[in-house]
């Protein structure tokens, strides 16, 4: 495990991956306007250091919350992960994070493996009766 990168009210820690091509990052605290840019820079550096990469797992169990800027950097991290030909996984999201993603219409985009996102996608793919 590498030493955590700390920002105001936020900590990002890289943990050893179980397999090659998998990056595990743990986020703890509140992701907001004050630390969003620094968080994105640190997460991107970890992403770049881990290339080639297949998956980035962001452990959100310790994420206390986020504001609109925090959501924005999660979307940007998703774009950067996708550009690196890898898949972003938001692991252990709190119910409040899932609800925020659902309300903002980003649940399916950020967590395509989430059961609610799969159900919505299945519902849209069906032809109307």
Residue pairs with C-beta under 8 A, 6 or more apart in sequence:
1 13
1 14
1 15
1 16
2 13
2 14
3 13
4 11
4 12
4 13
5 11
5 12
5 13
5 38
5 42
6 12
7 29
7 34
7 35
7 38
7 39
7 42
8 34
8 35
9 29
9 30
9 32
9 34
9 35
10 27
10 28
10 29
10 30
10 31
10 32
10 35
10 39
11 26
11 27
11 28
11 29
11 62
12 25
12 26
12 27
12 28
12 39
12 42
12 43
12 46
13 25
13 26
13 28
14 23
14 24
14 25
14 46
15 24
15 25
15 26
15 59
16 24
17 23
17 24
17 50
21 52
21 53
21 54
21 55
22 53
22 54
22 55
22 56
22 57
23 46
23 47
23 50
23 53
23 55
23 56
23 57
23 86
24 57
24 59
25 43
25 46
25 56
25 57
25 58
25 59
26 58
26 59
26 61
26 62
27 39
27 58
27 59
27 60
27 62
27 63
28 62
28 63
28 64
29 35
29 62
29 63
29 64
30 63
30 64
30 65
30 66
30 70
31 39
31 63
31 65
31 66
31 67
31 69
31 70
31 73
31 74
32 65
32 66
32 67
32 69
32 70
33 67
33 69
33 70
36 69
36 70
36 72
36 73
37 73
39 70
39 73
40 73
40 76
40 77
43 58
43 73
43 77
44 77
44 80
47 53
47 56
47 77
47 80
47 81
47 84
47 86
50 56
51 84
52 85
53 81
53 84
53 85
53 86
54 85
54 86
54 87
55 86
55 87
55 88
55 89
56 77
56 81
56 86
56 87
56 88
56 89
57 89
57 91
58 77
58 88
58 89
58 90
58 91
59 91
59 92
60 90
60 91
60 92
60 93
60 94
60 97
61 91
61 92
61 94
63 93
63 94
63 97
65 96
65 97
66 74
66 97
66 100
71 100
71 101
71 104
71 106
74 90
74 106
74 110
75 106
75 109
75 110
77 88
78 88
78 109
78 110
81 87
81 88
82 88
88 110
89 111
89 113
90 97
90 110
90 111
93 101
93 111
98 107
98 111
98 114
98 116
101 107
101 110
101 111
102 116
107 114
107 116
107 117
108 114
108 116
108 117
108 120
108 121
111 117
112 118
112 121
